[in-house]
Amino acid sequence: MRKKGIQEIVFKMNKKASIGEQIMDNVIYLLLAVIFLAGMYLFVSSQENGAAAWEEFYAKEISKVMNLAKPGDEIVLDVHKGTVIAKRNKVDMRSETFDFNNERKEVCVKFNRGKKSCYSYFNDVNVSSWKVELAVPDFNALIIKIAEEKQNAQ
């Protein structure tokens, strides 16, 4: 009988260990599922109003315009849809939405609190100034002034 009692205790211990392992596996599975669902929620909420698609659209279009620009040009673009999205996402329309980097010849657009979309242009011009004018008669406008690129002295 004594042998049978020890076997029962060992069997019960193995059974408890497997139940503990099952609980731990389920907890890990639930944590991974929650992390995955939270990530999906963040992704879907950022794509909800199309901010990323509009950022990419405006960045590409502005870089195309920059490739056609000449020194002395003043470019006026209708950016009404982008500014509406930026306002909805609480991004400062006048300072954060558009950015030009003359050193890298790059235009960046940001309509969401996350990252921004950037595209390069190849024309040898510099953006001397830009501003977003709100409520120009029928639309919001991005006004870009182009200057000639400064040549490096040799």
Sine and cosine of phi, psi and omega as CSV:
sin_phi,cos_phi,sin_psi,cos_psi,sin_omega,cos_omega
0.00,0.00,-0.56,0.83,-0.02,-1.00
-0.88,0.48,-0.64,0.77,0.00,-1.00
-0.90,0.44,-0.64,0.77,0.01,-1.00
-0.91,0.42,-0.62,0.79,0.00,-1.00
-0.90,0.44,-0.65,0.76,0.02,-1.00
-0.92,0.40,-0.65,0.76,0.02,-1.00
-0.89,0.45,-0.63,0.78,0.03,-1.00
-0.90,0.44,-0.66,0.75,0.01,-1.00
-0.90,0.43,-0.71,0.70,0.01,-1.00
-0.89,0.46,-0.67,0.74,0.02,-1.00
-0.89,0.46,-0.69,0.73,0.02,-1.00
-0.90,0.44,-0.63,0.77,0.01,-1.00
-0.91,0.42,-0.69,0.73,0.03,-1.00
-0.89,0.45,-0.63,0.78,0.01,-1.00
-0.91,0.42,-0.67,0.75,0.03,-1.00
-0.91,0.42,-0.64,0.76,0.02,-1.00
-0.89,0.45,-0.65,0.76,-0.02,-1.00
-0.94,0.35,-0.56,0.83,0.07,-1.00
-0.91,0.41,-0.67,0.75,0.06,-1.00
-0.89,0.46,-0.64,0.77,0.03,-1.00
-0.91,0.41,-0.64,0.77,0.02,-1.00
-0.90,0.43,-0.67,0.74,0.03,-1.00
-0.89,0.46,-0.70,0.71,0.00,-1.00
-0.89,0.45,-0.67,0.75,0.05,-1.00
-0.88,0.48,-0.66,0.75,0.01,-1.00
-0.92,0.39,-0.64,0.77,0.03,-1.00
-0.89,0.45,-0.70,0.71,0.02,-1.00
-0.89,0.46,-0.68,0.73,0.03,-1.00
-0.87,0.50,-0.71,0.70,0.01,-1.00
-0.89,0.45,-0.65,0.76,0.03,-1.00
-0.89,0.45,-0.69,0.73,0.03,-1.00
-0.90,0.43,-0.63,0.78,0.03,-1.00
-0.90,0.43,-0.66,0.75,0.02,-1.00
-0.91,0.42,-0.68,0.73,0.02,-1.00
-0.89,0.45,-0.69,0.73,0.02,-1.00
-0.88,0.47,-0.73,0.69,-0.02,-1.00
-0.91,0.42,-0.61,0.79,0.05,-1.00
-0.90,0.43,-0.67,0.75,0.05,-1.00
-0.89,0.45,-0.67,0.74,0.04,-1.00
-0.90,0.44,-0.65,0.76,0.02,-1.00
-0.89,0.46,-0.71,0.71,0.02,-1.00
-0.89,0.46,-0.67,0.74,0.00,-1.00
-0.90,0.43,-0.74,0.67,-0.03,-1.00
-0.91,0.42,-0.65,0.76,0.00,-1.00
-0.92,0.39,-0.54,0.84,0.04,-1.00
-0.96,0.29,-0.46,0.89,0.00,-1.00
-1.00,-0.01,-0.12,0.99,-0.15,-0.99
-0.83,0.56,-0.73,0.68,-0.06,-1.00
-0.99,-0.17,0.18,0.98,0.09,-1.00
0.97,0.25,0.35,0.94,-0.05,-1.00
-0.86,0.51,-0.70,0.72,-0.04,-1.00
-0.90,0.43,-0.66,0.75,0.00,-1.00
-0.92,0.40,-0.66,0.75,0.02,-1.00
-0.94,0.35,-0.58,0.81,0.08,-1.00
-0.85,0.52,-0.75,0.66,-0.02,-1.00
-0.89,0.46,-0.67,0.74,0.01,-1.00
-0.86,0.51,-0.79,0.62,-0.04,-1.00
-0.91,0.41,-0.64,0.77,0.01,-1.00
-0.89,0.47,-0.67,0.74,0.02,-1.00
-0.91,0.41,-0.71,0.71,-0.04,-1.00
-0.91,0.41,-0.66,0.75,0.01,-1.00
-0.92,0.40,-0.63,0.78,0.03,-1.00
-0.91,0.41,-0.57,0.82,0.08,-1.00
-0.90,0.44,-0.68,0.73,0.01,-1.00
-0.91,0.42,-0.64,0.77,0.00,-1.00
-0.90,0.44,-0.55,0.83,0.03,-1.00
-0.93,0.37,-0.37,0.93,0.01,-1.00
-0.99,-0.15,-0.11,0.99,-0.10,-1.00
-0.96,0.28,0.43,-0.90,0.07,-1.00
-0.83,-0.56,0.43,-0.90,0.04,-1.00
-0.83,0.56,0.70,-0.72,0.00,-1.00
1.00,-0.08,-0.18,0.98,0.01,-1.00
-0.94,0.34,0.51,-0.86,0.19,-0.98
-0.84,-0.54,0.88,-0.48,-0.09,-1.00
-0.97,-0.25,0.75,-0.67,0.06,-1.00
-0.87,-0.50,0.87,-0.49,-0.03,-1.00
-0.87,-0.49,0.62,-0.78,0.07,-1.00
-0.98,0.18,0.92,-0.40,0.00,-1.00
-0.86,-0.52,0.50,0.87,-0.08,-1.00
-0.86,0.51,-0.76,0.65,-0.03,-1.00
-0.86,0.50,-0.68,0.74,0.01,-1.00
-0.91,0.42,-0.65,0.76,0.00,-1.00
-0.94,0.34,-0.53,0.85,0.07,-1.00
-0.91,0.43,-0.69,0.72,0.03,-1.00
-0.91,0.42,-0.68,0.74,0.01,-1.00
-0.88,0.47,-0.66,0.76,0.02,-1.00
-0.90,0.43,-0.68,0.74,0.02,-1.00
-0.88,0.48,-0.56,0.83,-0.01,-1.00
-1.00,-0.04,0.15,0.99,0.05,-1.00
0.86,0.50,0.69,0.73,0.10,-0.99
-0.97,-0.24,0.71,-0.70,-0.01,-1.00
-0.91,0.42,0.91,-0.42,-0.12,-0.99
-0.93,0.36,-0.50,0.87,-0.09,-1.00
-1.00,0.09,-0.49,0.87,-0.09,-1.00
-0.90,-0.43,-0.45,0.89,-0.12,-0.99
-0.97,-0.23,-0.38,0.93,-0.17,-0.98
-0.94,0.35,-0.68,0.73,-0.03,-1.00
-0.83,-0.55,0.63,-0.78,0.01,-1.00
-0.56,-0.83,0.71,-0.70,0.01,-1.00
-0.88,-0.47,0.77,-0.64,0.04,-1.00
-0.92,-0.40,0.96,-0.26,-0.05,-1.00
-0.93,0.36,-0.53,0.85,-0.02,-1.00
-0.91,0.40,-0.69,0.72,-0.01,-1.00
-1.00,-0.05,-0.04,1.00,-0.05,-1.00
0.78,0.63,0.88,0.48,-0.13,-0.99
-0.68,-0.73,0.62,-0.78,0.10,-1.00
-0.90,-0.43,0.73,-0.69,0.00,-1.00
-0.84,-0.54,0.63,-0.77,-0.01,-1.00
-0.80,-0.60,0.70,-0.72,-0.04,-1.00
-0.67,-0.74,0.91,-0.41,0.05,-1.00
-0.90,-0.43,-0.02,1.00,-0.03,-1.00
-0.77,-0.64,0.31,-0.95,-0.03,-1.00
-0.94,0.34,-0.26,0.97,-0.02,-1.00
-0.98,0.20,-0.65,-0.76,-0.02,-1.00
-0.97,0.23,0.17,-0.99,0.00,-1.00
-0.91,-0.42,0.35,-0.94,0.03,-1.00
-0.99,-0.15,0.77,-0.63,-0.03,-1.00
-0.81,-0.58,0.61,-0.79,0.09,-1.00
-0.66,-0.75,0.53,-0.85,-0.02,-1.00
-1.00,-0.08,0.43,-0.90,0.15,-0.99
-0.83,-0.55,0.34,-0.94,-0.16,-0.99
-0.92,-0.39,-0.17,0.99,-0.05,-1.00
-0.93,0.37,0.54,-0.84,-0.02,-1.00
-1.00,0.05,0.88,0.47,0.05,-1.00
-0.74,-0.67,0.38,-0.93,0.07,-1.00
-0.90,-0.43,0.54,-0.84,0.12,-0.99
-1.00,0.04,0.91,-0.40,-0.02,-1.00
-0.99,0.17,-0.56,0.83,0.06,-1.00
-0.31,-0.95,0.39,-0.92,0.10,-1.00
-0.49,-0.87,0.45,-0.89,0.05,-1.00
-0.41,-0.91,0.42,-0.91,0.07,-1.00
-0.97,-0.24,0.87,-0.49,0.06,-1.00
-0.99,-0.17,0.86,-0.51,0.00,-1.00
-1.00,-0.03,0.64,-0.77,0.07,-1.00
0.89,0.47,0.64,0.77,0.24,-0.97
-0.91,0.42,0.59,-0.81,-0.32,-0.95
-0.32,0.95,-0.86,0.50,-0.07,-1.00
-0.91,-0.42,-0.08,1.00,-0.10,-1.00
-0.41,-0.91,0.19,-0.98,0.14,-0.99
-1.00,-0.03,0.68,-0.74,-0.13,-0.99
-0.85,-0.53,0.59,-0.81,0.18,-0.98
-0.97,-0.23,0.86,-0.50,-0.02,-1.00
-0.94,-0.33,0.86,-0.51,-0.06,-1.00
-0.88,-0.48,0.78,-0.62,0.08,-1.00
-0.96,-0.28,0.77,-0.64,-0.09,-1.00
-0.97,-0.24,0.70,-0.71,0.09,-1.00
-0.84,-0.54,0.32,-0.95,0.01,-1.00
-0.96,0.30,0.56,-0.83,0.01,-1.00
-0.93,0.36,0.69,-0.73,0.03,-1.00
-0.97,0.24,0.79,-0.61,-0.01,-1.00
-0.99,0.11,0.59,-0.81,0.05,-1.00
-0.96,0.29,0.74,-0.67,0.03,-1.00
-0.96,0.29,0.70,-0.71,-0.01,-1.00
-0.90,-0.44,0.00,0.00,0.00,0.00
